[in-house]
């Protein structure tokens, strides 16, 4: 998840000619700076429909900052990598599910990658549904 603080740190030294790409919108960097300076630095950046931003892509050549959500990343790979971290003991399986859910992953997303039966069972058993 991208927190306001992380975003402000990333853009700190950028001039006003940069553009921020949010899904289908292009917004001048000064507009975003002005809005975020009024927001709690520990808040998570989210779309209007409460889908959190996962990470930033900074394109220096075009002076663009692309803000990525689950809608424009390889979600199957991200889910699989998260569970691989659990298998490797870097986090518990419950933490893996909670991390993904906090980042906007839904049961429908698990269904799209063929893992809905297990996800639904695990989420029910652990009070996540």
PyMOL commands that set and color helices and strands:
alter all, ss='L'
color gray80, all
select helices_A, chain A and resi 4-11+29-36+70-72+75-87+93-102+107-112+116-125
alter helices_A, ss='H'
color red, helices_A
select strands_A, chain A and resi 19-22+25-28+55-59+64-68
alter strands_A, ss='S'
color yellow, strands_A
deselect
rebuild
show_as cartoon
